[in-house]
Amino acid sequence: MSGRAVERDGDAVVIRIPMQLKSRRGRKEIIVPEGLGGRSKSPTQEPLLTALARAFYWQELIDSGRYQSVTELAEALGGDRSYVGRIMRLALLAPDIVEAIVGGEEPSGLSLEKLLKGIPIVWAKQRESFGVDG
Protein backbone atom coordinates (compact mmCIF):
# COMPACT_ATOMS: atom_id res chain seq x y z
CA MET A 1 0.00 0.00 0.00
CA SER A 2 2.76 2.46 -0.89
CA GLY A 3 4.32 2.94 2.56
CA ARG A 4 1.07 2.60 4.49
CA ALA A 5 0.25 -0.29 6.77
CA VAL A 6 -3.21 -1.31 7.95
CA GLU A 7 -3.46 -3.69 10.89
CA ARG A 8 -6.22 -5.00 13.07
CA ASP A 9 -5.78 -4.78 16.81
CA GLY A 10 -8.80 -6.46 18.36
CA ASP A 11 -11.79 -4.32 17.42
CA ALA A 12 -9.59 -1.41 16.35
CA VAL A 13 -8.01 -0.77 12.97
CA VAL A 14 -4.51 0.75 13.10
CA ILE A 15 -3.29 2.65 10.05
CA ARG A 16 0.39 3.59 9.85
CA ILE A 17 1.39 6.39 7.49
CA PRO A 18 5.02 7.52 7.22
CA MET A 19 5.34 11.25 7.94
CA GLN A 20 7.56 13.93 9.38
CA LEU A 21 6.64 16.69 11.79
CA LYS A 22 7.85 20.20 10.95
CA SER A 23 7.61 23.07 13.39
CA ARG A 24 6.21 26.35 12.05
CA ARG A 25 5.75 29.31 14.40
CA GLY A 26 5.31 27.01 17.38
CA ARG A 27 2.80 24.72 15.64
CA LYS A 28 3.44 21.25 14.31
CA GLU A 29 2.80 20.54 10.64
CA ILE A 30 2.60 17.05 9.18
CA ILE A 31 4.68 16.41 6.06
CA VAL A 32 3.86 13.16 4.26
CA PRO A 33 6.12 11.54 1.66
CA GLU A 34 5.59 12.50 -1.97
CA GLY A 35 2.64 10.70 -3.51
CA LEU A 36 0.81 9.96 -0.25
CA GLY A 37 -0.85 13.26 0.52
CA GLY A 38 -1.56 14.87 -2.82
CA ARG A 39 1.18 17.48 -2.25
CA SER A 40 4.88 16.97 -2.65
CA LYS A 41 5.87 20.10 -0.71
CA SER A 42 4.73 21.67 2.50
CA PRO A 43 2.27 24.54 2.02
CA THR A 44 3.77 28.00 1.86
CA GLN A 45 3.31 30.44 4.68
CA GLU A 46 0.77 32.94 3.37
CA PRO A 47 1.82 35.91 5.57
CA LEU A 48 5.47 35.40 4.62
CA LEU A 49 4.66 34.96 0.94
CA THR A 50 2.43 38.05 0.96
CA ALA A 51 5.14 40.09 2.67
CA LEU A 52 7.73 38.95 0.10
CA ALA A 53 5.46 39.95 -2.76
CA ARG A 54 4.89 43.36 -1.19
CA ALA A 55 8.60 43.85 -0.58
CA PHE A 56 9.56 43.23 -4.19
CA TYR A 57 6.62 45.25 -5.54
CA TRP A 58 7.34 48.19 -3.27
CA GLN A 59 11.05 48.05 -4.12
CA GLU A 60 10.13 48.17 -7.82
CA LEU A 61 7.96 51.24 -7.20
CA ILE A 62 10.96 53.02 -5.70
CA ASP A 63 13.49 51.69 -8.25
CA SER A 64 11.28 52.82 -11.14
CA GLY A 65 11.10 56.35 -9.73
CA ARG A 66 7.37 56.28 -9.10
CA TYR A 67 8.15 57.08 -5.45
CA GLN A 68 11.33 58.78 -4.28
CA SER A 69 11.57 57.30 -0.80
CA VAL A 70 10.14 54.82 1.65
CA THR A 71 8.45 57.73 3.43
CA GLU A 72 6.72 58.88 0.23
CA LEU A 73 5.67 55.30 -0.58
CA ALA A 74 4.30 54.75 2.94
CA GLU A 75 2.27 57.96 2.69
CA ALA A 76 0.83 56.88 -0.67
CA LEU A 77 -0.07 53.47 0.78
CA GLY A 78 -1.61 55.06 3.84
CA GLY A 79 0.73 53.01 5.98
CA ASP A 80 3.42 53.44 8.56
CA ARG A 81 6.93 54.24 7.27
CA SER A 82 8.49 51.87 9.79
CA TYR A 83 6.29 48.95 8.69
CA VAL A 84 6.93 49.59 4.99
CA GLY A 85 10.67 49.79 5.63
CA ARG A 86 10.72 46.53 7.62
CA ILE A 87 8.78 44.67 4.92
CA MET A 88 10.98 46.10 2.16
CA ARG A 89 14.05 44.57 3.82
CA LEU A 90 12.75 41.20 2.61
CA ALA A 91 13.77 42.27 -0.90
CA LEU A 92 17.37 41.92 0.34
CA LEU A 93 17.04 38.16 0.85
CA ALA A 94 19.31 35.86 -1.16
CA PRO A 95 17.55 34.49 -4.25
CA ASP A 96 17.79 30.87 -3.05
CA ILE A 97 16.10 31.81 0.24
CA VAL A 98 13.28 33.53 -1.66
CA GLU A 99 12.92 30.44 -3.89
CA ALA A 100 12.77 28.16 -0.84
CA ILE A 101 10.03 30.29 0.73
CA VAL A 102 8.00 30.52 -2.47
CA GLY A 103 8.36 26.76 -2.97
CA GLY A 104 7.27 26.02 0.60
CA GLU A 105 10.66 24.51 1.36
CA GLU A 106 11.98 27.04 3.85
CA PRO A 107 13.74 25.68 6.94
CA SER A 108 11.67 24.78 9.97
CA GLY A 109 11.09 27.80 12.16
CA LEU A 110 11.72 30.40 9.45
CA SER A 111 8.87 32.88 9.78
CA LEU A 112 8.02 36.45 8.89
CA GLU A 113 8.51 37.38 12.53
CA LYS A 114 12.04 35.93 12.55
CA LEU A 115 12.97 37.61 9.27
CA LEU A 116 11.71 40.99 10.42
CA LYS A 117 13.97 40.87 13.47
CA GLY A 118 16.95 41.40 11.20
CA ILE A 119 18.33 40.32 7.86
CA PRO A 120 22.10 40.25 7.39
CA ILE A 121 23.25 42.07 4.25
CA VAL A 122 25.68 39.32 3.17
CA TRP A 123 23.84 36.38 1.59
CA ALA A 124 26.16 33.78 3.13
CA LYS A 125 25.35 35.21 6.59
CA GLN A 126 21.63 35.05 5.75
CA ARG A 127 21.92 31.37 4.87
CA GLU A 128 23.79 30.72 8.10
CA SER A 129 21.36 32.76 10.23
CA PHE A 130 18.21 31.23 8.76
CA GLY A 131 19.48 27.65 8.30
CA VAL A 132 19.37 27.55 4.52
CA ASP A 133 21.84 25.37 2.63
CA GLY A 134 23.51 27.42 -0.08
C-alpha positions as CSV (number, residue, x, y, z in Angstrom):
1,M,0.0,0.0,0.0
2,S,2.8,2.5,-0.9
3,G,4.3,2.9,2.6
4,R,1.1,2.6,4.5
5,A,0.3,-0.3,6.8
6,V,-3.2,-1.3,7.9
7,E,-3.5,-3.7,10.9
8,R,-6.2,-5.0,13.1
9,D,-5.8,-4.8,16.8
10,G,-8.8,-6.5,18.4
11,D,-11.8,-4.3,17.4
12,A,-9.6,-1.4,16.3
13,V,-8.0,-0.8,13.0
14,V,-4.5,0.8,13.1
15,I,-3.3,2.7,10.1
16,R,0.4,3.6,9.8
17,I,1.4,6.4,7.5
18,P,5.0,7.5,7.2
19,M,5.3,11.3,7.9
20,Q,7.6,13.9,9.4
21,L,6.6,16.7,11.8
22,K,7.8,20.2,10.9
23,S,7.6,23.1,13.4
24,R,6.2,26.4,12.0
25,R,5.8,29.3,14.4
26,G,5.3,27.0,17.4
27,R,2.8,24.7,15.6
28,K,3.4,21.3,14.3
29,E,2.8,20.5,10.6
30,I,2.6,17.0,9.2
31,I,4.7,16.4,6.1
32,V,3.9,13.2,4.3
33,P,6.1,11.5,1.7
34,E,5.6,12.5,-2.0
35,G,2.6,10.7,-3.5
36,L,0.8,10.0,-0.3
37,G,-0.8,13.3,0.5
38,G,-1.6,14.9,-2.8
39,R,1.2,17.5,-2.3
40,S,4.9,17.0,-2.7
41,K,5.9,20.1,-0.7
42,S,4.7,21.7,2.5
43,P,2.3,24.5,2.0
44,T,3.8,28.0,1.9
45,Q,3.3,30.4,4.7
46,E,0.8,32.9,3.4
47,P,1.8,35.9,5.6
48,L,5.5,35.4,4.6
49,L,4.7,35.0,0.9
50,T,2.4,38.1,1.0
51,A,5.1,40.1,2.7
52,L,7.7,38.9,0.1
53,A,5.5,39.9,-2.8
54,R,4.9,43.4,-1.2
55,A,8.6,43.9,-0.6
56,F,9.6,43.2,-4.2
57,Y,6.6,45.3,-5.5
58,W,7.3,48.2,-3.3
59,Q,11.0,48.1,-4.1
60,E,10.1,48.2,-7.8
61,L,8.0,51.2,-7.2
62,I,11.0,53.0,-5.7
63,D,13.5,51.7,-8.2
64,S,11.3,52.8,-11.1
65,G,11.1,56.4,-9.7
66,R,7.4,56.3,-9.1
67,Y,8.2,57.1,-5.5
68,Q,11.3,58.8,-4.3
69,S,11.6,57.3,-0.8
70,V,10.1,54.8,1.7
71,T,8.4,57.7,3.4
72,E,6.7,58.9,0.2
73,L,5.7,55.3,-0.6
74,A,4.3,54.7,2.9
75,E,2.3,58.0,2.7
76,A,0.8,56.9,-0.7
77,L,-0.1,53.5,0.8
78,G,-1.6,55.1,3.8
79,G,0.7,53.0,6.0
80,D,3.4,53.4,8.6
81,R,6.9,54.2,7.3
82,S,8.5,51.9,9.8
83,Y,6.3,49.0,8.7
84,V,6.9,49.6,5.0
85,G,10.7,49.8,5.6
86,R,10.7,46.5,7.6
87,I,8.8,44.7,4.9
88,M,11.0,46.1,2.2
89,R,14.0,44.6,3.8
90,L,12.7,41.2,2.6
91,A,13.8,42.3,-0.9
92,L,17.4,41.9,0.3
93,L,17.0,38.2,0.8
94,A,19.3,35.9,-1.2
95,P,17.6,34.5,-4.3
96,D,17.8,30.9,-3.0
97,I,16.1,31.8,0.2
98,V,13.3,33.5,-1.7
99,E,12.9,30.4,-3.9
100,A,12.8,28.2,-0.8
101,I,10.0,30.3,0.7
102,V,8.0,30.5,-2.5
103,G,8.4,26.8,-3.0
104,G,7.3,26.0,0.6
105,E,10.7,24.5,1.4
106,E,12.0,27.0,3.9
107,P,13.7,25.7,6.9
108,S,11.7,24.8,10.0
109,G,11.1,27.8,12.2
110,L,11.7,30.4,9.4
111,S,8.9,32.9,9.8
112,L,8.0,36.4,8.9
113,E,8.5,37.4,12.5
114,K,12.0,35.9,12.5
115,L,13.0,37.6,9.3
116,L,11.7,41.0,10.4
117,K,14.0,40.9,13.5
118,G,16.9,41.4,11.2
119,I,18.3,40.3,7.9
120,P,22.1,40.3,7.4
121,I,23.2,42.1,4.2
122,V,25.7,39.3,3.2
123,W,23.8,36.4,1.6
124,A,26.2,33.8,3.1
125,K,25.3,35.2,6.6
126,Q,21.6,35.1,5.8
127,R,21.9,31.4,4.9
128,E,23.8,30.7,8.1
129,S,21.4,32.8,10.2
130,F,18.2,31.2,8.8
131,G,19.5,27.6,8.3
132,V,19.4,27.6,4.5
133,D,21.8,25.4,2.6
134,G,23.5,27.4,-0.1
